Amino acid sequence: MTNTKEELSSSSFHVLLTGQIDQAIDFPSGCYCRYVLSYGDDWTVVNGVTSSITQLSYSQANGTIVWNFPLELTFRSTNAYGWPRISFGIYGKDFLGRDVVRGYGSVLIPTVQGRHEVIVEMYRPVSGNCCHEMLNFFKGTVPEYYETAFTARNQGREVTRVRCAGKLKLILETTMKDMDKFGFGTSVTPTSNSKKTR
């Protein structure tokens, strides 16, 4: 016996995320951004792309790099554990035209309905000592994580050294359905809600 569409929808709650990767602040000109989603085993992506890369963009007169890259994702779950997190990596060319990492960061999808302006504090790994850092600079092998989603995990993070590397501005809007049936509140935020995250 197959379940009806109504029975399936009542057996889980849905989270809809729309918005954009707006701009980068305090980064060298000529960068692009890659994003990857991480989420728990109870979560399913119903619609949308879980990883993508923005276009290459250059600094404007005020020093910002604007992408306005759209995000649209729909999730289904029965459990809030493993709430989705987006990891970001910003990349650009060095003085010899080699592709190098400029910064990493991650942020949880907002857990409250409404529009959110999120500032992600970015960082990048650094070498263990000055000699290695200088050598890596000239060889074009600056330290980087083996995958962008590493920033969303705890394992191994305690042994890495990092340095601040600019900011990433996101504009996100979250809509939720049927979460109250599972005992979760869904209060709505004011129209504009800014927050910073690491």
N, C-alpha and C positions, 0 to 999 in steps of 0.2 A: 504494500500500500504506500503510495507516494504522498508526501506532505504538500499541502496547498501553499501558495505563495504567502498567504496571511499567517499561517502557522510558522513558516520559516522566519518571517520578519519579526514575529513576536518572541522567537527563541534567541534573539540577539539584539544588541543595540548598535547604532550606526553613528559614525563621526565623519562629518564632511569638512574638509579643509580646502579653502581657496585663498588665493593671495599671490604674492610675487616676491622674488628675490630682488629687492629694490636697488640697492647701491652699496658700494664699498667705500670706506673712508680711511684715509691715511695709508694708502697702498701705492706702490710705484705704478706708473701708467702702463697700460697694455696688459690687462689681466682677464682671466675667465674663471668661472666658479663651477665646481662640480658638487652635486648633492647626492646623498645616499640615505635611504630610510632604514631604520632598525626598529623592530617591534617584536613583541612576545609571541609565543607559540599559539596562543588563543586568538590572535588577531589575523584577519584576512583582508587583503586589499581587494575591494570590489571593483574599483575603477581608478585609473590613474597610473602614472609612471613612477616607479620606486627609485630610479636613479637617472640622472641626466646631466648635461653640461650646457652652460650658457654660451652665448656668443662672446667673442673677444671684444673688449671695449677699452677705450682710452680715457684718460683723465679729462674732466672739464676744467673750466677756468677756476672754479672753486676747489679743485683738487679731488672731487668725488668721481668714482667710476660707476656709471649708471648702466644697469642691465634691464630692469623691469621685466624679468623673466618669470612667466606665469607658473603657478603651482595649483594643481587641482587633484585632490585625492579623496577617495571614500573608503572608510574602513568599516569592518563588521567584527564584533567580538561579544563575548559573554563575560569577560573578566577585565577589570581595569589594570591588572598586573601586566607589565610589559608595554605600557602606554607608548605609542610611537614617538620616536625621536629622529630629528633630521640632522645629519652630519654634513659639514661643508668643508671643502678644500678649495683654496684660491691659488691659482697658478699663473705664472707669467714668464717672460723671457729675461735672462740675465744679460750682462753687457756683451756677451759673445753669442747671443741668440739661442741659448740653451734653455729648455723648459725646466723651471724649478718651482718648488712650492713656496708660496708667500705667506700662507697661514691656514690654520685649522680652527674649527669651532663646531659646537653642536647645541641644539636646543630642543626641548620637549615641545610637541604640538600643544598649543594652549589648552588647558583643562577646563576652561570656562568659556561659555559661548560669548560671541561678540567679536568686534574688530580689535586687533592688537598690533601695535607698532613695536617690534622687538629689535633691540640692539644686541648683537652677538659679539662679545669680546673675543677677538681672534688671537691665536698664538702659533708659534712654530717651534719645532724642536731645535736644539742647539747642540753642538759637539761638546765632548767631555772636557776639552781644554782649548786654549787659544791656538796652539800649533795645529791641531786637527781642524779647527774652524778655518784657519787661513788656507790650509792645504785643500780642504773641501771647496772653498770659495773659488780657487783657481782651477780646480779640476772639474767644477760644475756638478759635484756630487754632494750637495748640501743634505743634511739629515732630513728624512721624511718618514712618515709611517707607511707600513706596507699596504694599508688600505684606509680609505677615508673613514669608514665606519669604526675604526679603532677608537676614535674620540668618544664614541657612545658607550664604551665598555670600561670596566674597572680594572680588569686584569692587565698587569704590566705597566699601568700608568705611573705607578709610584717610582719607577726607575728612570723616567724620562725627565730631562731638563728642557724647559721651554722659555721663550721670550715673547713679550707682547708684540702683536703685529697688526695693529689696526682694528677696524670695526666693520661689521656687516649689518646692514639694515634690512629687515624683513617687514612686510605688511601681510598679516595673516588674519583670516576670519574663520572662526570655527562654529559649526552648527551641529547639534546633537539630537538624536531621535531615540526614544524609548529607554533612555538611561535611568529614568525614574522607576521603571519596572524592575530594575536590578538594584535599587537602593542607592543610586548615585544622584547628587544634586546637579542641577543644570542652570544655575543662576546666570543672568546675562550681564555682561560688563557694560560700562558707558561706551558711547560711540568710539572714542579714542582712548586707548589704554597703552601707554608706553612702559616698557620694562627692559632691564638689562639682564643678560645671562652670559654665563661662561660655558 
